[in-house]
Amino acid sequence: MIRFGITGRSGSGKSTVAELFVPYGVHHVDADAIVHDLYVPGQPCVSALSNAFGDSILTVAGGIDRKALGTIVFADPHKLRLLGDIVHRFVWVAMEQLEREHEEAGTKGFLVDAIALIEGGRQLEALIAVTASYEVSLQRIVVRDGISESDARKRLDAQKPQEFYTSHADYIVDNNGDTDHLQEQVHSIAKHLKLAP
């Protein structure tokens, strides 16, 4: 089973690109989806985050209020790093379990989709960076997260520059909205990774 990763700035369209690999026998693991599961009431990650950032980040039910947490961490680089340090520990444990299950099941490829993949130090056989223009990414974040353009700008501006991701990548995928071009790029990478004939 080949283990590879996909990364890039928020709003670049990582999940869209990752899903295009699924028909090649690849299991797509979205770190954001794992985080959603970690943020529900009763999860150890919730306790760790409320200890670090206070109870104002909790919903009435006792889960994590992502907007409240975002307001705190995207205004302070140190708090953003602390959030990453806490959440990554829990995410990698969940991913390792999924990886074992898929290896045993004979899955051809295991694709990890995460914004902080490079910083996490995970050993992968290939890394794909997804790029998109600032304006395209901005509008995707506004629509996806239901936040204002001002808040979306804060999120993007708090992240590493696009060059950080492309400089570490084995493959770069341009995702500014041309679906045919996107599929061609994915197919080319799948062939290089021997997932496609």
C-alpha positions in Angstrom: 0.0 0.0 0.0 1.4 3.4 -1.0 1.1 6.1 1.6 1.1 9.6 0.2 -0.2 13.0 1.3 -1.9 16.1 0.0 -1.5 19.5 1.6 -1.8 23.2 0.8 -3.4 26.4 2.2 -7.0 26.5 3.3 -9.3 26.9 0.4 -6.9 25.4 -2.2 -9.3 22.5 -2.7 -7.3 19.7 -1.2 -10.4 17.6 -0.5 -11.6 18.0 -4.1 -8.3 16.8 -5.5 -8.0 14.0 -2.9 -11.5 12.6 -3.9 -10.3 12.3 -7.5 -7.8 9.7 -6.4 -10.5 7.4 -4.9 -11.3 5.7 -8.2 -7.7 4.6 -8.4 -8.2 2.3 -5.3 -7.1 5.0 -2.8 -8.6 5.6 0.6 -8.8 9.3 1.3 -8.4 10.3 4.9 -9.4 13.9 5.6 -7.7 15.3 8.8 -10.5 17.9 9.1 -13.1 15.2 9.3 -11.1 13.4 12.0 -10.9 16.7 13.9 -14.7 17.1 13.7 -15.0 13.7 15.4 -12.5 14.8 18.0 -14.5 17.9 18.8 -17.6 16.2 20.0 -18.6 16.1 23.7 -16.7 13.6 25.8 -13.6 13.3 23.6 -10.2 13.7 25.4 -9.3 16.3 22.8 -12.1 18.5 24.0 -10.7 18.5 27.5 -7.2 19.2 26.3 -8.4 22.2 24.3 -10.7 23.6 27.0 -7.8 23.4 29.5 -5.6 25.3 27.0 -8.1 28.0 25.8 -10.8 28.1 28.4 -14.5 27.2 28.5 -15.5 29.9 26.1 -14.6 27.6 23.2 -17.2 25.0 24.3 -20.8 24.6 23.0 -23.7 24.3 25.3 -23.5 20.5 24.7 -19.9 20.4 25.7 -18.2 20.0 22.3 -15.9 22.5 20.6 -17.4 25.6 19.1 -15.1 25.9 16.0 -15.9 29.6 15.3 -15.2 30.6 18.9 -11.9 28.6 18.8 -11.0 30.1 15.4 -11.6 33.7 16.7 -9.0 33.0 19.4 -6.3 31.2 17.5 -6.3 33.0 14.2 -5.6 36.3 16.0 -2.5 35.0 17.8 0.2 32.9 16.1 1.4 31.4 19.4 -2.2 30.1 20.1 -2.5 28.8 16.6 0.7 26.8 17.1 -0.6 25.5 20.5 -3.8 24.4 18.8 -1.9 22.5 16.2 0.4 20.8 18.8 -2.6 19.6 20.8 -4.9 18.5 17.9 -2.1 16.8 15.9 -1.4 14.3 18.7 -5.0 13.0 18.6 -5.3 13.1 14.8 -2.2 11.0 14.2 -3.4 8.3 16.6 -6.7 8.1 14.7 -4.9 8.0 11.3 -2.5 5.3 12.3 -5.4 3.1 13.3 -7.1 3.7 10.0 -3.9 3.0 8.1 -3.5 -0.4 9.8 -7.1 -1.3 8.9 -6.6 -0.4 5.2 -3.3 -2.1 4.9 -4.8 -5.3 6.3 -7.8 -4.9 3.8 -5.4 -4.7 0.8 -6.1 -1.0 -0.1 -3.8 0.2 -2.9 -3.2 3.7 -1.6 -3.7 5.6 1.6 -4.0 9.4 1.0 -3.7 11.7 4.0 -5.2 15.1 3.4 -4.0 17.7 6.0 -3.0 21.4 6.1 -0.1 20.7 8.6 1.2 17.5 7.0 4.8 18.9 6.5 5.0 20.2 10.1 3.7 16.9 11.4 6.8 15.0 10.2 4.8 12.1 8.9 6.8 9.7 6.7 5.2 9.4 3.3 6.2 8.1 -0.1 5.0 11.2 -2.0 3.6 14.6 -1.2 1.2 16.6 -3.3 0.8 20.4 -2.9 -2.5 21.9 -4.1 -2.4 25.5 -5.1 -5.0 28.1 -5.9 -5.0 31.9 -6.2 -5.5 33.9 -3.0 -8.9 35.2 -4.3 -10.2 31.7 -5.3 -9.1 30.3 -1.9 -10.7 33.3 -0.1 -14.1 32.7 -1.7 -14.0 29.0 -1.1 -13.4 29.6 2.6 -16.3 32.1 2.8 -18.7 29.7 1.2 -17.4 26.5 2.9 -17.3 27.9 6.5 -20.0 30.5 6.3 -17.8 33.3 7.5 -17.2 36.9 6.4 -14.5 37.7 3.9 -12.7 39.6 6.6 -12.5 36.5 8.8 -11.5 34.4 5.8 -8.6 36.8 5.1 -7.5 36.5 8.7 -7.4 32.7 8.3 -5.5 32.8 5.1 -3.1 35.4 6.3 -2.3 33.4 9.5 -1.1 30.4 7.3 2.2 29.7 5.7 2.7 31.1 2.2 1.9 28.8 -0.8 5.6 28.5 -1.6 6.1 26.7 1.7 3.9 23.8 0.5 5.2 23.7 -3.1 8.9 23.7 -2.0 8.3 20.5 0.0 6.1 18.7 -2.6 6.9 16.0 -5.0 3.9 17.0 -7.2 2.1 20.3 -7.5 -1.6 20.5 -8.6 -3.1 23.7 -9.8 -6.7 24.0 -8.7 -8.1 27.3 -9.9 -11.4 25.8 -11.1 -10.7 24.0 -14.4 -12.1 20.5 -13.8 -10.7 18.8 -16.9 -7.2 20.2 -16.2 -7.6 19.0 -12.6 -8.5 15.4 -13.6 -5.5 15.3 -16.1 -3.1 16.4 -13.4 -4.5 13.7 -11.0 -4.3 11.0 -13.6 -0.7 11.9 -14.4 0.3 11.6 -10.7 -1.7 8.3 -10.3 0.4 6.9 -13.2 3.7 8.0 -11.6 2.6 6.4 -8.3 1.7 3.2 -10.2 -1.9 3.5 -9.2 -3.0 3.7 -12.8 -1.8 1.9 -15.9 
